[in-house]
Amino acid sequence: MTRPESEGLPLRRAVCPGSFDPITNGHLDIIARASKLYDVVHVAVMINQSKKGLFEIEERIDLIRQVTREFGNVEVESFHGLLVDFCKERDIPAIVKGLRAVSDFDYELQMAQMNNGLSGVETLFVPTNPAYSFLSSSLVKEVAAWGGDIAHLVPPVVLEALNKRLAKG
């Protein structure tokens, strides 16, 4: 299904950005769907110096690589700064974002318009699978911290990492 550059066709590239602290089944669903539409999907893990995450950046990257390995066309790396600069450096013309609700759309539309105005990068909005419409990394961490069952909300390797991290305090 991919179009190799060796055949003279440019690769269709997109980026799925986020903090992924941790990656959830909702994130994974959007990445999987994007991987069917694009030849290469870059998962860009945002570095926010002012926020201390539950997982370090390298741990997040490792978890994402593990759960996306089966797709075969996903590249995972960190970034800081403007997403449009990340896109420009890698010749990525599209951003893929999942939308859970109308409230997501209001914020994401402004970001999409800003990104397009800055660099011409387009944003593709993908409606979230209804099974994950309530899901966020923050909610997963909170429920897990209180001992709730999140096994159906994250991939098994992420559940294991979360349990280990939360057991340490």
N, C-alpha and C positions, 0 to 999 in steps of 0.2 A: 504493500500500500504506500510505502514511502517512495519519494521521487529522488533518486540519487543525483547529486550534482554532476556526477560523471556522465550522466545522460544529457547534460546541457541544461537541465532545469534547475533553477535555484530552489533550495530547501525552503519550505514554508515553516517559519519559526514563530513561536509565541512564548510568552512568559506568564507564569502563575506566581504572583508575589504574595508574601505574607510573613507573619512572624512564626507561625507553625509551632507554637509552644504549649502543647505538642500538636503534631499533625493528627487530625481526626478523620473519621470515615467520610465526613462531609467534604473536607479538603481533598481527600483521596478520590472521591467521586468526580469532582471538578477536574482534577489532574488527569484521571483516566479518560474522561470525555474529551478533554483537550488533546490528549495523545492520539485519539482517533481522527482528529481534524487537522493536525499539524504533523509535519515530518519530525520536528524537534521541539520539545517543550522544555523550557528552562524553568525550574522552580527556584525562585529567588528568595532566599531567607533573609529577611530584613534584620539588620543590626541597629538596635536602638540603644545608644550608650546611656541614655537617661533611665532606662527600665531594666531592672534585674529580672530575667526570666527564670522559670523553674529549671529549664535545661539550658546549658551553654550552647552557643551557636554550632559548634562542631558536633555536639550530641544530636541536635535537631537535624543537621545535615545527614548524619549517619542513619538516623531513624527513617528519614524520608527516602534515602537511597535504598534502604532495605525494603520498604513497602512499595516502591515504584519500580524495582528491578525488573519485574515481569513485563513491563510495558516496552522496554527496549529502546525507547526514544526520549527518555527523560534525563535531563542533566540538572544537577542540584549544586548550587553554590550560594554563598552569602553576598550581600551587598549593603552598602551604606550610602547615603546621599539620595539623589533623585533617581527614581525608577527610570525616567526617560534617558538619563545618562547611561544606566545599565543597558537599556535597549539599544541606544546609539552605538555603544562600544561593541555590541554583539550582532548588530544588524538585525534586530528583532522589531518587526513592524506592528506587532499586536500584543495586547495584554488581555488575558482571560481572567475574568472575575466571576465568582459565584454570588448570586443574590438570594438572600433568604426571605426578605420581606421588603415592603415599600420603604421602610425606614433605611434599609441598606441602599436602595436606589437613589434616594436624595443625596446622600454623601458621595456615593460612587459616581454619580452623574457629574457632579462638580469636579471630582478628581479626573474623570475621563476627559472632560472639556479642557481642563487645565493641561493635562498631558498632551492632548492633541494640539492645543495652542502653542505649547512650548516646542514640540518636536514633530508633530504630524503622526505620532503613534496612535493607532486606533485601539479602542477597548471593546471587547466582545463580552457581553453579559450573558451568563448561563444561569437559568433558574435552577436553584438547588433542588435536588430530589426531596420530595415532601417528607421522606423519612428522616431527613437531616435539617429540616427548616428551622429548628430551634437550637441547633448545635453550635457551640463555640468552644474554643480552647479554654477560655476562662471558666465556662460552666463545667466542662469536663474536669478541670483541676479542682474546682470547688466541691463537686459531688464526690470525686475520688478522695479528697481530703477528709470528708465526713464518712467515708466507708461505704459510699453508695456503689452500686453495680454499674460500671461503665463499659463492660466487656463488649456490648453491642455498639458502642460509640467510637471505639478506636481499634486499630489493627492489634493483633495479639502481641507483637513485639513492643508496641507502644504501651500497652497495658502492663506488660512486665516491667518496662522501664519506669513507668509512673509508680507502680507499687513499690519498687526498690527505692525510688527517690523519696516518696512520701514516708516510707518506713524509717528512713534516715532522719527525717524531721526537716 
